[in-house]
Amino acid sequence: MASVRINIDDTQMILLKRKLNNNGEAQKFFTSEVKRLSDPYVPFDSGPLKNTARVDKDKITYTTPYARRQWHEHKGNGLRGSKWCFRMWADRGDDIVRSVASFVGGRAE
């Protein structure tokens, strides 16, 4: 009878190889994709709100003093309006899932 030995990396090593570790490269990529695809949805007059977005590993912060009000109250004009990230996700979420899957070496189903 033949014996078979299988060596499998531990979970953390597998996640690390796929860039899926906590706050890893996949998280950074996802956050930057959300920001990039949300830009056309952000209210825009002269640009400060959209252009002062700060991307961290797991969040996007709009640093203008009026950002909170725009997020909740902006009436909208075309794509641009309130809660821009949520509206972008409804329109483009599948695109982001595919791009992140490709980034980590997988595929979206």
C-alpha positions in Angstrom: 0.0 0.0 0.0 1.4 3.4 -1.0 1.4 6.2 1.5 0.6 9.8 0.6 1.8 12.8 2.5 0.1 16.1 2.0 1.7 19.3 3.2 -0.8 22.2 3.5 0.2 25.7 4.6 -1.7 27.0 7.6 -4.6 29.4 7.1 -2.6 32.6 7.8 0.1 31.6 5.2 -2.6 30.9 2.6 -4.2 34.3 3.3 -0.8 36.0 3.1 0.1 34.4 -0.2 -3.2 35.7 -1.7 -2.8 39.1 -0.1 -5.9 38.6 2.1 -4.3 39.0 5.5 -5.8 41.5 7.9 -5.3 45.0 6.4 -3.2 43.5 3.6 -2.7 44.4 0.0 -6.1 43.2 -1.1 -7.8 45.5 1.5 -5.8 48.5 0.3 -6.6 47.6 -3.3 -10.3 47.3 -2.6 -10.4 50.6 -0.8 -8.6 52.4 -3.6 -10.9 50.9 -6.2 -14.0 52.1 -4.2 -12.5 55.6 -4.1 -11.6 55.6 -7.8 -15.0 54.4 -9.0 -16.8 56.7 -6.5 -15.2 59.8 -7.9 -17.9 60.4 -10.6 -20.6 60.1 -7.9 -19.1 62.7 -5.4 -20.8 66.1 -5.5 -18.7 68.5 -7.5 -18.8 72.3 -7.7 -15.1 73.4 -7.8 -13.5 70.2 -6.6 -12.4 70.4 -3.0 -14.7 67.7 -1.7 -13.7 65.1 -4.3 -10.0 66.1 -4.4 -9.4 66.0 -0.7 -10.4 62.4 -0.2 -7.8 60.5 1.9 -7.6 56.8 1.3 -6.4 54.6 4.3 -6.2 50.8 4.3 -9.9 50.4 5.2 -11.6 53.7 4.9 -12.0 56.8 2.7 -12.2 60.2 4.5 -13.4 63.3 2.8 -11.7 66.1 4.8 -13.6 69.2 3.8 -15.7 70.8 6.6 -18.9 70.3 4.6 -18.4 66.7 3.6 -20.8 65.3 6.2 -23.6 67.6 5.1 -23.0 66.7 1.4 -23.0 63.0 2.3 -26.4 63.2 3.9 -28.2 66.1 2.1 -26.9 66.7 -1.4 -29.9 66.5 -3.8 -27.8 65.3 -6.7 -27.1 66.2 -10.3 -26.8 63.2 -12.7 -24.6 60.6 -11.0 -23.4 63.1 -8.3 -25.2 63.2 -5.1 -25.5 62.1 -1.5 -24.2 58.7 -0.2 -22.0 58.4 -3.3 -20.2 55.2 -2.3 -23.4 53.3 -1.7 -24.8 54.4 -5.1 -21.6 53.6 -6.8 -21.6 50.1 -5.2 -25.1 49.5 -6.5 -23.9 50.4 -10.1 -20.3 49.1 -10.1 -20.0 46.6 -7.2 -19.6 43.6 -9.5 -16.7 45.3 -11.3 -14.9 45.8 -8.0 -15.5 42.2 -7.0 -14.0 41.1 -10.3 -11.0 43.4 -10.0 -10.2 42.3 -6.4 -10.6 38.7 -7.3 -8.2 39.2 -10.2 -5.8 41.1 -7.9 -5.6 38.1 -5.5 -5.2 35.5 -8.2 -8.8 34.2 -8.1 -12.0 34.8 -10.0 -15.4 36.1 -9.3 -18.4 34.0 -9.7 
